[in-house]
């Protein structure tokens, strides 16, 4: 059995975007997929696009990925309109498909379609934030897999909380996707409870369920507060708080590196002169040795070394600020895209 995972609330098994039921990838599906991937690798992008699109239209567990890969194939074949349509279909099938939102963010941004780019970037960032926030709760839920009904009800709570968060962020399509998963988890829980043996524990206590629910919803309440205070209204605009400071760190990092480089050159020159002086001292004997022991010269060297350490610490601090900023704003960089060639999601 081949089971995938959605890109929204991490830890939840993927369900078909059409039926909401668990899907199994058949041998025929695997063969079609392998054939399409081989055509893509050999540069037969038109053939690959047709194969991936046929697989997508057949539905199944990876329908969203098939649309995404059809988009990559169309793009590399020079059919950009069809590519964008396929990418949009990928996130329509699975609104929680973060990779699809990232690809659309970059495609629309490169074409000056800022409104669409901003929309998909906002979705991608929200999915990433929710996924990170929910990971500890999915860890707890997964510990209940031995008691199927308990796991299903815990999963429903997580999906319900995610839906509430997305509603608050003005992302109804993401909320609807999570709510659909919550409904399916509750239905699965009812079936599992009905099928449980008489001697098997069927459900957690009400106190346990309330505590878990409070914890899950509390995490997303904290996330909402954090997003309100930190995230700019527009994903492309700096806010007045930490984001602007971090952005300043990114801007200042280059200048600091230049000044540090210039200072390093000066230090190298100093070291070169010092080495030359040492050689002269060696040749001149005791008189030059006395010069080396000159307290003023020794102090000059210590001051230069201290200044170097201070600059290094400052550079490290600014690098940390810059990385924190890029972690929030640079999550949409597609390092796997080479030049103008799109890649698959395998």
C-alpha angles and dihedrals in degrees: 000000000000113000123182132197129233121239095232121067099013117232097038118119114244120255129194115271089224107048107013090230129119113269132205122213107233127214089254090055091050092050093051091047093050091049092050092048091050091052089050092050090051092051096250090134098162090055091045092050092053092048095048091046092051089051091049092052089052088062123212138138096314100038091127092051091049090055090047092051090046086055092052090049093049091048093053089047089058095250098125098166092054089045094056091046091053093048090050090050089054092060092039089058092045113016089185092062100119096184090057091052090049093052091049091047091058096041094052093042091054089053096049093249093135098167094059092040091052091049095053093042090054090051093049093049093047091050091050093048094048092046092054092045093050099045095093091050092049088052089057093044092050089056086066096057090108087064100051099192092050091051093048093050091047090050090050090054092052093048091047091053091048090051091052091051093050090049089054090051092053095250104127095167091059091044091052091051092052092045090053090053090048091053091049092049091051090049091049089049092054091051092047091049092050091049096047117113120252092249095047121097104248105187144010119253119273089248091056092049093048092049092050092047092050091049094049096047090043091058092054091045088057090047091052090053092048093049091048092052100037112025117080118237089246117041088225097049127079118239126223095253136051093334093065091047091052091047088051088052090055091049093045094045093077092049091048092049089051092050091045089050091051090049090048089054089052090050090049089052090049091050090049092052091045091052090050089050091050090053089050089049091052090052097044096048128206096000092059091043088060089053091053089054091054105130092218092057092046090050091050090055093047091050091051092050092048091050090051092053091049092051091048092052091048091049091050091050092051091046089055091051091047093049091050089053093046090048088062101034102025098054090104097064109118104213091176092064111095117201109309094334117108121214133219130251102234 
